[in-house]
Amino acid sequence: MSGGTGEGSGAPTDARLSEIVRLTNLLADRVLDARIMGDPVDEADIEALLKASLLLSEFGQEAPPLLDRLIRNLRAEVAEREPR
């Protein structure tokens, strides 16, 4: 079935990329809130956000600001944990 959805073409349409950005923002906001409150964060949520970041990058889209902030925070935490 056609209709401009990008189905079968391998590349998401602008509308689908916009929806990926929207959903990524929502999940990033939820994860950041949980981290601020000290609540546990599901590894699957982090994995989904990292995959979304890679997908957006692959199609020339910038990561949403909340996702970018979360990734920077995670990198800083990993760097702090590494032995010196």
C-alpha positions in Angstrom: 0.0 0.0 0.0 1.3 3.4 -0.9 0.2 6.8 0.1 3.5 8.6 1.0 4.2 6.7 4.2 7.6 5.6 3.1 6.6 1.9 3.6 8.8 -0.4 1.7 11.2 2.4 0.6 13.6 1.9 3.6 13.6 5.6 4.4 11.1 7.2 6.8 9.1 10.2 5.5 9.3 13.6 7.1 6.1 12.9 8.9 7.5 9.7 10.4 10.8 11.4 11.3 8.7 14.1 13.0 6.8 11.4 15.0 10.1 9.8 16.0 11.4 13.1 17.3 8.1 13.7 19.2 8.2 10.3 20.8 11.9 10.6 21.5 11.3 13.9 23.3 8.5 12.3 25.4 10.6 9.4 26.4 13.7 11.5 27.1 11.6 13.8 29.3 10.3 10.8 31.2 13.8 9.3 31.7 15.2 12.7 32.8 12.3 13.1 35.3 13.0 9.7 36.7 16.7 10.4 37.1 16.0 13.7 38.8 13.6 12.0 41.2 16.1 9.2 41.9 13.7 6.6 40.4 15.0 3.6 38.5 15.3 3.9 34.7 14.6 0.9 32.5 17.6 -0.1 30.4 15.2 -0.6 27.5 14.3 3.1 27.6 17.9 4.1 27.5 18.5 1.7 24.6 15.5 3.0 22.7 16.7 6.6 23.1 20.2 5.7 21.9 18.7 3.9 18.9 16.5 6.8 18.1 19.5 9.1 18.3 21.4 6.9 15.8 18.4 6.7 13.5 17.8 10.5 13.5 21.5 11.0 12.8 21.5 8.5 10.0 18.7 10.5 8.3 20.4 13.9 8.9 18.1 15.0 11.8 19.4 16.6 15.0 18.7 14.9 18.2 16.0 16.7 20.3 17.6 18.9 23.0 16.3 16.7 25.8 17.9 13.7 24.3 21.1 15.5 23.7 21.1 16.6 27.3 20.4 13.1 28.6 23.2 11.6 26.4 25.7 14.2 27.7 24.7 13.4 31.3 25.1 9.6 30.7 28.5 10.2 29.2 29.6 12.2 32.2 28.4 9.5 34.5 30.3 6.8 32.6 33.4 8.9 32.6 33.2 9.4 36.4 32.9 5.6 36.9 35.9 4.7 34.8 39.0 4.1 36.9 41.7 6.7 36.6 
